[in-house]
Amino acid sequence: MPREIPPPQLVVFGAGGHAKVVADIAHLTGTRVVAFVDLVDPDRSGEIFMGAPIATDWETAIARLDARTRPVL
């Protein structure tokens, strides 16, 4: 039985208007946004934005990637 390959994953830098556009394009291409990174506002940590959590540091965002697929950063 073939192994199921998860969809490509994306970590988006930012969590505002341009990030929404990037997330929409990712969705249309079958890419899954696993996190947004907001280095400006630490109070947004864990907030859900466009269906994915906001991380306030790169380490937290990268930890959300599935090791079985190649990430798009």
N, C-alpha and C positions, 0 to 999 in steps of 0.2 A: 504494500500500500504506500503510495507516495506521501511524503511528509508535507504538511500544509505550510506554506511560506506566508508569514505575516506581511501585511502591506508595508510599503516604505513609511518611515517615521520622520517627523520634522520637529525640531525645537526652534521656536520663533523668538528672535531677539526683539523685545518690545511687547507692549500690551495695550495698544491704542488703535487709532484708525487705520494706519498702514498695516498693522498686524492682523486686523480683521480681513483686509483684502488678501493678504498672504494666506491666511487660514481658509478663506473661500476658494482660492485657486488650488490650494493643497487638496481640499475636499473634492473638488471637481476632477482632479487627476488621480484620485484614489490613494492619496498620501494621508496618513493619520498624524495630526498634530498632537504630540504627547505633552508638551509644556510650552508656556510662554515665559520669557525671562524679563523681569522688570527690576533693574538695578537701582532705580531711583526711589521707589516708594516701598519700603519694607513692610508697611501695613497691608500690602496686597498679597503677601505670602499665603498660598493655599486657596486664594479666591479662584473661583471657576470663571473662566473667560472663554467664550466661544467653544465651550465643551471641554476645555482642558485647564488644568491648574496653572496658576502663576507661581513661578519660583523666583526668589529674590537673589539667587546665586546660581552660577553655572553647575556646580556639583549636584545640587538637588535636581536640576532640570535633566542633566545627563543620566542620572540614576533612574529616570523613568523610561529610558530606552530599552527596548526588548533586544537582548543580545543575539537573537536568531536572525536579525535583519540588519542591513546596512543603514545607518542613520543619515539623514540630510540635515546639516546644521547651517 
